[in-house]
Amino acid sequence: ADRQAAEAKFGFYPDLEALLASLRAAKSIQDWPGYLSLFKPDSKIQAEVLQTLRMALYSTREYNRREVPQGFEKMFFKPDGTLMIATAEDGTVRLQDFKGRQQPKVFSGHEGDVDLDVSPDSRLLATIDQQGTFRLWNLEGKQEEPRQLTDCISGFTYTDLNLSPTGFGVYDRGISFSPDSKKLLAYLQRVTEKGNSSTICLWETGDKPKLLKQEGNFYSISFNSNNQLVVANQSGNTLSLSDYRSRNQLAEFKNFNQAPSGYLAFSPTLSGNLVFSPISPNGEYLAGLFGDDVSIAYFRSLDSEYWKEFKPISRASSIIFDTEGRLIIGQEGEGIISVYDEPYKINDSLSDALEFELKGHQGGIREVISSSSNGRQLASLGDDNTLVWWKLDKKPLEELELIPNLKSISISPDGKQLAVVGSDDTIRRLDLTGKVLKRFPDIKITIRQIIFNPDGTQLAGVGKDNRIRLLDLNGNQLYKSKNFNKTISQLLFSPDGTQLLVVENDSTVYPQGYDDKNTSTLHRLNLNSKIWKTEPKLWGEIAFSSDGKLLVAQNALPDHYVERGNIFLKELESGEELVKFKSAKYGFDSIGFSTQGGLVVSAERRYLEDNGSHMEEKGYTYVWDMSGKLLTAFKDGHQSKVNESTVDVSTVTSISLSADGSLLATLDTSGNAKLWRIGGLDELIVKGCNWVRDYLETNPNLDESDRNLCKN
């Protein structure tokens, strides 16, 4: 029931709820009383629990959540990646960590409401009260008196113009540091009898802060990634951006009132916000967020000439760029955070750049912040009065061993042994450290490929003579097939061990096109009768589904540019497409399946990219569940050799998985095999508990049984 509850929560509930439900199911199996062993869930249910826990753990990005504390003003990341919270009550500012533990320093002396900001390097705290008194505090070292900045704004009290009898008052105000923490901005916009009035205060922080002040109207103001203070103003139907200090124009966009979504009228009561991407080889980009009842964000390069070139994103309530230029949008009303990777490469719909979505709030997203100092992290504030801490990096696999000088490798179904063919053509059985358990010295023919059968009692191998041989675990030959005319590219046992499938072809596993010259022939051997049966031609790599149906995995054809890099999993007999696995840039060179474990592992085709100083090798190994959900992606360390005039690309030629999917082996063209721990039940419970431990300790709304779930 807990497993089913976990699966029902995927994609619809916060990640932590799905992970907790899957941990409950896994712990119930792990802690099953010995005296009830006759009633323990069968192997099929245990495998399903393992799959669900694995999917929940590897796909969970939500790290912790809590209610917004009283007096909440701001959340920020410290340089070490710790998420902190600043509160202000009765003119006093206090800091606490995400668990609610108060920090010893207290920042007092203001009157009434306080606005504040923390510098990006987390060294300085700036505070402003209703009287317009500015103070700059040092967050490092001992408690000390703040530097009181020269007051430049009086009457900082916010006014709701809808409730003002005169219609006059303050409608927007703000305070922020520059990205390098060396400048501090405060601004105020108000409506007076004489019209709109704006005040800008800009300090250069240091031992003796320097103040610049200017009165004048502006539409929006923000620091760009180059630490310039940029002012946006509208004149007619033109939006212009200029450097506040030098007055130099940085960009101008025509037809501003003819935005793609329709006419936008910017009244004094409708505020706007502009954010700038980090400077990159692709130039600087601008995102604008404008809203009344339904917000619309716009995204485009500063090199654009017309506003109509900007891409609209509807129902946006928060918008930022992270340090690597990813665009992050918090949506209004639906509690979704959308992360767009390299959106500047997309010419058409911005949705093509969507990396993933985060769902952890009920209602809209008020604010999102990011950090990359200790991995990719986000924190979000929702209309549901909840703060959520997200850790976005894919969870790495544990690398176990490197075993060199191999031609073939197969993991035993129980994940405890390896069958290998060495570069010296010797067949061996090894333990997981590479220690030899058994050599097969009596095999006189060179074996190119070897695999375990489903119960781990036999091996099947392909000889250099293109014959198939069955061996016991001591190397004794049990069967030898006829001689095949073409190259054998794949061996596969059926899940029940009654059939051996052989793929015979002249080409690579993933041919570049589909025609009679590069298709493959499938042969089936009935292991009881030893009778062979030949199937129609196919192309791709075959696998079995959990219900015993034969599947085929195929790369997209070269002329299908839109689908390039995707893998299509189909039923072999009907040709029906079941799943599309997305993410690779140029396609995959090798793929492996764990039917029982519900996993697909694929090695991306390697490619070299010029990063400006040298050629850098790109390419990942991806771990998916059978539904097409990406669990993790990692650099597998199979490195190419780059010489002065040639590139010897190291391709992953073989992937092997244990029956339950807990262990992975990758083998490259250089003969190097690597072992990786994906995780069995016990390992995944430990990892899952480590992930949720802080949440279990601090969340006041959990049942006591959940709070004790990971003890001991």
C-alpha atoms as one frame of an Amber mdcrd trajectory, in Angstrom:
protein
   0.000   0.000   0.000   2.840   2.405   0.796   4.480   1.552  -2.549   1.243
   2.270  -4.392   0.835   5.510  -2.443   4.368   6.544  -3.410   3.726   5.893
  -7.096   0.440   7.801  -6.937   2.267  10.844  -5.538   4.908  11.033  -8.308
   4.428  14.263 -10.248   1.349  15.341  -8.275   2.632  15.795  -4.709   5.850
  17.184  -3.226   8.856  14.932  -3.782   9.389  14.328  -0.068   5.938  12.787
   0.359   6.606  10.242  -2.407  10.041   9.430  -0.963   8.626   8.973   2.551
   5.906   6.624   1.287   8.472   4.535  -0.605  10.753   4.427   2.466   7.858
   3.156   4.578   7.295   0.306   2.127  10.997  -0.548   1.944  11.452  -0.447
   5.719   8.482  -2.752   6.222  10.221  -5.366   4.064  13.624  -4.787   5.641
  12.198  -5.049   9.191   9.792  -7.923   8.479   9.636 -10.132  11.606  11.267
 -13.535  11.239   8.320 -15.348  12.811   6.106 -14.008   9.992   8.437 -15.106
   7.209   5.714 -17.256   5.616   3.674 -14.108   5.060   6.486 -11.914   3.741
   5.659 -10.250   0.384   6.764 -12.355  -2.578   9.752 -11.575  -4.776   7.632
  -9.717  -7.326   6.293  -7.288  -4.721   9.777  -6.864  -3.242  11.124  -5.997
  -6.705   8.327  -3.456  -7.180   9.130  -1.855  -3.812  12.808  -1.619  -4.809
  11.914  -0.005  -8.147   9.624   2.525  -6.466  12.207   3.461  -3.837  14.899
   3.814  -6.481  12.692   6.047  -8.617  11.675   8.186  -5.614  15.222   8.623
  -4.335  16.929   9.436  -7.622  14.183  11.747  -8.871  13.620  13.675  -5.614
  14.932  17.235  -5.712  13.013  18.579  -2.727  15.400  18.511   0.233  13.423
  20.157   3.025  10.373  22.322   3.676   9.024  24.418   6.496   6.412  27.032
   7.285   7.371  30.673   6.893   8.521  31.950  10.311   6.919  34.956  11.955
   8.478  38.207  10.744   9.955  36.582   7.632  11.813  39.018   5.368  14.334
  37.118   3.269  16.012  33.788   2.571  19.595  33.580   1.301  22.377  31.064
   0.683  25.725  31.341   2.423  28.926  30.634   0.427  29.034  27.088   1.843
  25.546  26.384   0.449  23.695  26.678   3.774  20.213  28.192   3.469  19.493
  30.967   5.966  16.415  33.025   6.894  16.215  36.643   8.033  13.290  37.881
  10.130  12.409  41.370  11.344  10.056  42.270  14.199   9.736  45.469  16.213
  12.702  47.018  14.398  15.021  44.068  15.190  16.498  41.688  12.601  17.479
  38.121  13.478  18.962  35.261  11.456  18.153  31.556  11.709  19.090  28.451
   9.752  16.478  26.398   7.896  15.935  24.219  10.977  14.900  27.332  12.918
  18.011  27.588  15.100  18.578  31.258  15.968  22.011  32.759  15.308  23.649
  34.653  18.195  23.926  38.047  16.476  20.980  40.440  16.801  20.582  43.582
  14.649  18.498  46.191  16.470  17.995  49.936  16.617  15.358  50.549  13.951
  11.782  51.672  14.470   8.750  50.024  12.894   8.905  47.900   9.749  12.322
  47.036   8.339  13.324  46.219   4.756  16.602  44.368   4.287  18.960  42.614
   1.923  22.005  40.363   2.379  25.004  40.763   0.084  25.674  37.870  -2.338
  28.913  37.039  -0.480  26.901  36.883   2.801  29.252  39.343   4.513  26.933
  42.362   4.795  23.387  43.038   5.921  21.655  46.255   4.819  18.568  47.472
   6.702  16.164  50.382   6.177  13.300  51.416   8.396  10.165  53.515   7.852
  11.991  56.716   8.724  14.442  56.082   5.897  17.345  55.239   8.242  19.930
  52.999   6.517  22.371  50.765   8.351  25.059  48.426   7.058  25.965  45.480
   9.301  28.910  43.093   9.217  27.710  39.487   9.425  31.209  38.121   9.994
  33.138  38.047  13.240  31.933  39.508  16.515  28.837  41.599  17.135  29.616
  45.238  16.313  27.860  48.530  15.782  26.686  49.087  12.212  27.818  51.774
   9.858  24.917  54.185   9.589  24.643  55.306   6.005  23.664  58.839   5.090
  19.889  58.986   4.946  18.655  59.807   1.471  15.017  58.753   1.609  12.457
  59.980   4.084   9.041  58.469   4.518   9.841  54.903   3.475   6.420  53.695
   4.646   4.549  51.719   1.985   1.089  53.055   1.039  -1.772  51.094  -0.467
  -2.907  53.611  -3.075  -6.302  51.931  -3.332  -6.931  52.833   0.332  -5.368
  56.277   0.223  -8.067  59.032   0.348  -5.883  61.317  -1.775  -4.470  58.651
  -4.114  -0.986  59.781  -3.112   1.740  57.718  -1.450   4.477  55.143  -1.928
   3.647  52.302  -4.322   7.019  50.580  -4.769  10.294  50.394  -2.878  13.283
  48.107  -2.718  16.840  47.490  -1.544  19.473  45.240  -3.135  23.202  44.609
  -3.452  25.150  44.336  -6.691  26.356  40.828  -7.672  29.898  41.634  -6.456
  28.535  42.958  -3.107  30.357  46.285  -3.611  27.310  48.451  -4.296  24.023
  48.928  -2.476  20.853  50.273  -4.055  17.711  51.626  -2.413  14.849  53.100
  -4.369  11.387  54.477  -3.736   8.563  55.324  -6.129   5.620  57.453  -5.087
   2.664  59.406  -6.421   2.492  63.066  -5.333   0.401  66.099  -6.211   2.991
  66.934  -8.872   2.930  63.436 -10.402   5.188  60.405 -10.189   8.400  60.771
  -8.218  11.334  58.368  -7.892  14.343  58.419  -5.600  17.475  56.340  -6.162
  20.167  55.918  -3.524  23.356  54.155  -4.602  26.211  53.501  -2.199  29.607
  52.078  -2.902  30.161  49.905   0.146  33.526  49.956   1.872  35.135  51.465
   4.931  33.608  54.822   3.995  30.456  54.225   1.947  29.961  56.777  -0.821
  26.454  58.006  -1.633  25.050  59.004  -4.993  21.483  60.256  -5.173  19.166
  61.194  -7.990  15.554  62.194  -8.304  13.790  61.124 -11.483  11.253  58.736
 -12.891  12.105  55.231 -14.036  10.121  52.182 -15.010  12.376  49.575 -13.422
  15.878  49.418 -11.976  18.247  46.499 -11.466  21.901  45.495 -11.412  23.146
  43.488 -14.360  25.750  40.730 -14.099  28.495  43.261 -14.862  27.528  45.187
 -11.686  26.118  48.105 -13.664  22.988  49.706 -12.278  20.571  49.649 -15.194
  17.531  51.925 -15.389  14.605  51.095 -17.664  12.394  53.871 -18.976   9.540
  53.977 -21.448   9.088  56.784 -23.952   6.133  56.322 -26.258   6.377  52.785
 -27.569  10.103  52.416 -26.930  11.697  50.769 -23.904  15.275  51.912 -23.273
  17.897  50.595 -20.864  20.736  52.837 -19.694  23.630  52.816 -17.243  22.554
  54.844 -14.216  26.065  56.170 -13.555  27.271  57.021 -17.064  23.853  57.629
 -18.702  25.071  55.509 -21.635  22.298  53.667 -23.434  22.720  49.888 -23.292
  19.724  48.736 -25.326  16.561  49.983 -26.937  13.452  47.999 -27.908  10.905
  49.434 -30.286   7.166  48.649 -30.416   7.196  48.041 -26.678   3.434  48.488
 -26.427   2.940  45.924 -29.176   4.196  42.946 -27.169   3.422  39.442 -28.516
   0.627  38.941 -25.992  -1.043  42.247 -26.845  -0.966  45.862 -25.670   0.582
  46.408 -22.251  -0.129  49.712 -20.509   2.247  50.412 -17.655   0.509  52.656
 -15.173   2.235  53.912 -12.005   0.419  51.242 -10.044   1.705  48.419 -12.263
   5.297  47.689 -11.354   7.781  45.811 -13.509  10.931  43.868 -12.783  13.900
  43.295 -15.055  16.550  40.647 -14.427  19.763  40.110 -16.355  21.518  36.861
 -17.180  25.214  36.317 -16.460  27.551  37.459 -19.226  28.330  34.432 -21.405
  29.862  33.714 -24.825  26.326  34.109 -26.124  26.018  37.679 -24.879  23.738
  39.154 -22.227  20.046  38.358 -21.973  17.135  40.143 -20.409  14.004  38.775
 -18.810  11.164  41.090 -17.928   8.295  40.252 -15.604   5.123  42.307 -15.874
   1.819  41.500 -14.284  -1.561  42.581 -13.096  -3.907  39.642 -12.581  -2.091
  37.341 -14.996   1.656  37.868 -15.213   3.681  37.537 -18.388   7.457  37.182
 -18.516   9.507  38.045 -21.595  12.928  36.723 -22.556  15.388  37.779 -25.240
  18.923  38.950 -25.987  19.871  42.581 -25.367  20.918  42.663 -29.017  17.269
  42.508 -30.051  15.824  45.606 -31.712  12.088  45.075 -31.378  10.094  44.017
 -28.334   8.068  41.655 -30.524  11.193  39.475 -30.771  10.917  38.687 -27.054
   9.471  35.292 -26.121   6.437  35.473 -23.808   5.948  33.158 -20.833   2.478
  33.372 -19.344   1.443  33.065 -15.688   4.899  33.948 -14.338   5.175  35.396
 -10.841   8.930  35.120 -10.178  11.873  35.141 -12.584  15.642  34.811 -12.087
  18.784  33.600 -13.859  21.162  31.279 -12.045  24.938  31.785 -12.262  25.187
  29.557 -15.344  22.499  31.417 -17.269  19.564  29.079 -16.732  16.222  30.855
 -16.727  14.040  29.958 -13.725  10.355  30.879 -13.685   8.021  30.567 -10.706
   4.467  30.203 -11.969   1.407  31.967 -10.688  -1.363  29.837  -9.182  -0.034
  26.335  -9.886   2.950  26.064  -7.530   5.315  25.069 -10.361   8.914  26.209
 -10.868  10.174  25.800 -14.453  13.919  25.542 -15.119  15.087  26.320 -18.668
  18.594  25.191 -19.652  20.425  27.227 -22.336  17.245  29.019 -23.448  19.306
  31.334 -25.674  19.832  28.397 -28.071  16.108  28.080 -28.752  14.736  29.977
 -31.732  11.117  28.892 -31.513   9.143  27.903 -28.420  10.924  28.411 -25.110
   9.337  25.139 -23.939  11.945  23.313 -26.067  14.563  24.457 -23.546  12.625
  23.200 -20.489  15.018  21.106 -18.380  12.532  20.129 -15.661   9.713  21.378
 -13.453   9.518  21.419  -9.661   6.210  20.934  -7.857   6.253  21.641  -4.147
   3.782  24.434  -3.398   0.028  24.872  -3.341  -0.727  28.126  -5.138   1.639
  30.603  -6.713   5.381  31.128  -6.311   6.304  34.471  -4.763  10.093  34.213
  -4.915  12.871  31.873  -6.062  16.590  32.204  -5.240  19.509  30.095  -6.476
  23.015  29.059  -5.459  25.808  27.077  -7.092  28.420  27.282  -4.311  27.745
  23.725  -3.105  25.966  22.172  -6.060  22.899  23.510  -7.841  20.346  24.651
  -5.275  17.122  26.639  -5.228  14.870  27.915  -2.479  11.280  29.001  -3.050
   8.596  30.926  -1.186   4.989  30.078  -2.025   1.566  31.591  -1.511   0.919
  28.578   0.748   3.181  30.225   3.369   5.812  27.522   2.828   9.549  27.640
   2.158  11.049  24.784   0.118  14.753  23.957  -0.235  15.674  22.184  -3.496
  18.910  20.365  -4.390  19.018  19.936  -8.147  22.165  17.936  -8.918  21.611
  14.387 -10.079  22.518  11.928  -7.362  25.809  10.271  -8.289  26.400   6.550
  -8.527  29.064   5.002  -6.318  32.047   3.980  -8.461  33.380   0.638  -7.223
  36.200  -0.737  -9.344  38.112  -0.223 -12.573  39.002  -3.511 -14.258  41.322
  -3.078 -17.269  42.161  -5.215 -20.302  38.762  -6.755 -21.004  36.797  -7.616
 -24.154  33.497  -8.520 -22.474  31.880  -8.330 -19.045  28.628  -9.647 -17.558
  27.226  -9.284 -14.036  25.706 -12.340 -12.397  21.971 -12.080 -11.639  22.623
 -11.814  -7.883  25.174  -9.038  -8.433  27.984 -10.892  -6.622  30.163 -12.126
  -9.502  31.454 -11.076 -12.906  32.115 -13.153 -16.006  34.792 -11.542 -18.166
  36.819 -12.176 -21.295  40.269 -10.638 -21.003  42.365  -9.073 -23.743  44.440
 -12.268 -23.546  41.242 -14.186 -24.555  41.031 -15.893 -21.147  37.590 -16.358
 -19.583  37.423 -15.733 -15.847  34.905 -15.430 -13.063  35.730 -12.546 -10.711
  34.382 -11.091  -7.499  33.437  -7.411  -7.430  36.965  -6.345  -6.461  38.423
  -8.010  -9.563  39.815 -11.013  -7.682  39.854 -14.187  -9.818  37.465 -16.883
  -8.596  37.853 -19.265 -11.549  39.820 -19.396 -14.795  38.622 -21.334 -17.842
  41.913 -22.507 -19.356  40.428 -25.319 -21.437  38.433 -23.127 -23.832  40.487
 -23.352 -27.023  38.520 -20.923 -29.169  38.616 -17.143 -28.699  35.419 -15.888
 -27.062  34.372 -12.323 -27.939  31.249 -11.873 -25.788  29.902 -13.642 -22.704
  26.723 -13.387 -20.558  25.145 -15.102 -17.532  21.844 -16.950 -17.818  18.944
 -15.758 -15.583  19.624 -18.128 -12.666  23.390 -17.594 -12.774  24.271 -21.270
 -13.316  25.462 -21.075 -16.944  27.235 -18.788 -19.375  26.653 -18.197 -23.071
  29.511 -17.005 -25.268  30.136 -15.987 -28.874  33.310 -17.435 -30.367  35.551
 -15.963 -33.018  34.258 -18.766 -35.242  30.742 -17.261 -34.951  29.438 -20.202
 -32.937  27.422 -19.939 -29.730  28.628 -21.991 -26.761  26.940 -22.767 -23.452
  29.267 -23.307 -20.483  28.808 -24.232 -16.855  30.516 -22.158 -14.164  33.610
 -24.341 -14.309  34.078 -23.795 -18.037  32.718 -27.143 -19.223  31.053 -26.896
 -22.642  27.379 -27.873 -22.573  26.385 -26.943 -26.124  27.898 -25.616 -29.376
  25.802 -24.107 -32.157  26.126 -24.054 -35.897  28.396 -21.514 -37.541  26.684
 -18.171 -38.261  27.589 -16.340 -41.471  27.556 -12.809 -40.112  28.758 -10.995
 -36.995  26.903 -11.717 -33.749  26.177  -8.349 -32.123  23.973  -9.412 -29.204
  23.166 -12.386 -26.965  20.105 -12.392 -24.717  18.419 -14.986 -22.503  14.657
 -14.889 -22.016  13.659 -14.046 -18.406  12.603 -17.677 -17.733  15.873 -19.028
 -19.155  14.220 -21.272 -21.743  15.396 -19.351 -24.816  18.615 -17.809 -26.065
  18.274 -14.988 -28.597  21.038 -14.134 -31.064  21.219 -10.978 -33.219  23.243
 -11.461 -36.411  24.213  -8.487 -38.596  26.881  -6.776 -40.699  26.683  -3.380
 -39.065  26.830  -1.622 -35.751  24.152  -2.119 -33.146  22.628   1.228 -34.108
  22.759   1.480 -37.913  22.760   4.931 -39.447  19.730   4.265 -41.605  17.103
   1.653 -42.249  17.599  -0.427 -45.392  18.285  -4.042 -46.329  22.054  -3.616
 -46.029  22.195  -2.739 -42.361  19.308  -4.613 -40.776  19.823  -7.565 -38.463
  18.461 -11.090 -38.238  17.082 -12.487 -34.992  17.548 -16.184 -34.145  15.946
 -18.016 -31.210  17.337 -21.155 -29.617  14.958 -23.324 -27.574  17.282 -24.457
 -24.798  15.193 -27.571 -24.104  14.882 -28.885 -27.661  18.008 -27.132 -29.021
  15.964 -26.111 -32.083  16.701 -22.792 -33.783  14.066 -20.471 -35.249  14.813
 -17.454 -37.446  12.746 -14.268 -37.044  12.094 -11.390 -39.512  14.741  -8.710
 -39.880  15.066  -5.875 -37.366  17.351  -3.012 -36.435  18.212  -1.859 -32.961
  18.912  -3.660 -29.694  16.500  -6.181 -28.232  15.256  -6.638 -24.670  12.428
  -8.352 -22.816   9.608  -6.597 -20.988   8.579  -7.676 -17.500   5.696  -9.692
 -18.998   7.964 -11.530 -21.441   7.289  -9.548 -24.617  10.213  -8.864 -26.919
  11.155  -5.187 -27.269  13.548  -3.314 -29.534  15.375  -0.057 -28.746  16.273
   2.206 -31.656  18.043   5.510 -32.188  16.277   8.140 -34.250  17.107   7.978
 -37.950  19.698  10.551 -39.131  17.211  12.526 -41.225  14.816  12.927 -38.250
  16.580  16.004 -36.875  13.823  16.884 -34.416  14.169  13.480 -32.734  17.971
  13.327 -32.866  19.415  11.960 -29.645  16.255  10.125 -28.579  15.811   6.385
 -28.063  12.539   4.733 -29.017  11.474   1.563 -27.215   8.968  -0.474 -29.227
   7.243  -3.817 -29.191   9.118  -5.902 -31.732   6.117  -7.759 -33.097   3.660
  -4.869 -33.484   6.133  -1.989 -33.861   4.118   0.018 -31.328   6.141   2.759
 -29.669   6.042   2.326 -25.883   8.501   4.897 -24.506  10.717   7.673 -25.825
  13.897   8.314 -23.845  15.097  11.895 -24.294  18.282  13.792 -23.559  21.281
  12.726 -25.644  22.785  15.158 -28.135  23.865  12.774 -30.898  22.318   9.452
 -29.939  23.557   6.457 -27.945  26.289   3.909 -28.636  25.251   1.276 -26.116
  22.223   0.366 -24.036  21.508  -2.157 -21.276  18.343  -3.385 -19.577  17.370
  -4.801 -16.210  13.906  -6.252 -16.735  13.400  -7.232 -13.109  14.900  -3.971
 -11.871  12.864  -1.888 -14.322  15.938   0.033 -15.512  17.385   1.169 -18.817
  20.993   2.421 -18.966  22.315   4.129 -22.092  25.743   5.513 -22.973  25.659
   8.696 -25.005  27.751   8.878 -28.153  30.893  10.819 -27.279  31.674  14.110
 -28.994  34.330  16.792 -28.651  33.522  20.463 -28.099  35.861  23.418 -28.283
  35.566  25.328 -25.005  37.899  28.101 -26.175  41.174  26.758 -24.772  41.079
  23.067 -25.688  38.873  20.297 -26.986  36.643  19.014 -24.182  35.014  15.610
 -24.354  31.265  15.511 -23.784  28.936  12.609 -23.200  27.057  11.051 -20.296
  25.691   7.718 -19.213  21.976   7.891 -18.396  19.922   5.749 -16.007  16.174
   5.615 -16.684  13.221   3.706 -15.377  11.161   1.783 -17.923   8.563   4.571
 -18.110  11.161   6.950 -19.576  11.814   8.932 -16.383  15.465   9.959 -16.094
  16.830   8.943 -12.683  20.407  10.147 -13.009  23.063  11.048 -15.561  26.792
  10.967 -14.908  30.169  11.284 -16.566  31.404   7.721 -16.595  35.120   8.531
 -16.889  35.731   6.568 -20.091  38.113   9.106 -21.615  39.088   9.528 -25.264
  42.704  10.081 -26.293  43.270  13.387 -28.065  46.530  13.564 -30.034  47.897
  16.437 -32.095  46.236  15.310 -35.311  43.840  12.511 -34.335  41.164  11.765
 -31.795  40.762   8.224 -30.479  37.221   8.410 -29.124  36.580   5.958 -26.288
  33.109   4.531 -26.884  31.151   2.549 -24.302  30.558  -0.687 -26.203  28.854
  -2.789 -23.539  26.523  -2.252 -20.572  25.603  -4.970 -18.088  23.212  -4.843
 -15.112  22.454  -7.210 -12.276  18.964  -8.709 -12.301  17.585  -6.268  -9.698
  19.373  -3.269 -11.217  21.526  -2.608  -8.161  24.876  -3.006  -9.971  26.060
  -1.604 -13.315  29.120  -2.341 -15.471  30.291  -0.249 -18.434  33.014  -1.386
 -20.863  34.753   0.855 -23.415  36.750   0.298 -26.586  40.008   0.660 -24.625
  39.134  -2.469 -22.647  38.453  -0.654 -19.374  35.421  -1.817 -17.381  33.934
   0.209 -14.539  31.552  -0.994 -11.847  28.904   1.305 -10.394  26.560   0.844
  -7.437  23.024   1.982  -8.313  21.789   0.491  -5.062  19.878  -2.440  -3.641
  17.192  -2.161  -0.980  19.530  -1.677   1.997  21.754   0.907   0.250  18.779
   2.883  -1.029  17.152   2.961   2.416  20.370   4.424   3.866  20.598   7.029
   1.092  16.906   7.872   1.364  17.104   8.291   5.128  20.162  10.526   4.816
  18.199  12.699   2.385  15.078  13.109   4.562  16.776  13.209   7.977  16.611
  16.990   8.453  12.991  17.033   7.289  12.044  14.294   9.770  13.776  16.110
  12.627  12.254  19.551  12.103   8.836  19.189  10.459   6.184  19.590  13.191
   3.356  18.098  11.109   4.694  14.524  10.819   3.324  11.466  12.579   5.561
  10.036  15.271   5.969   6.828  13.238   7.419   8.837  10.341   9.663  10.803
  12.682  11.164   7.510  13.891  11.275   5.957  10.413  15.033   6.343   9.972
  16.252   5.820  13.524  18.961   3.163  13.901
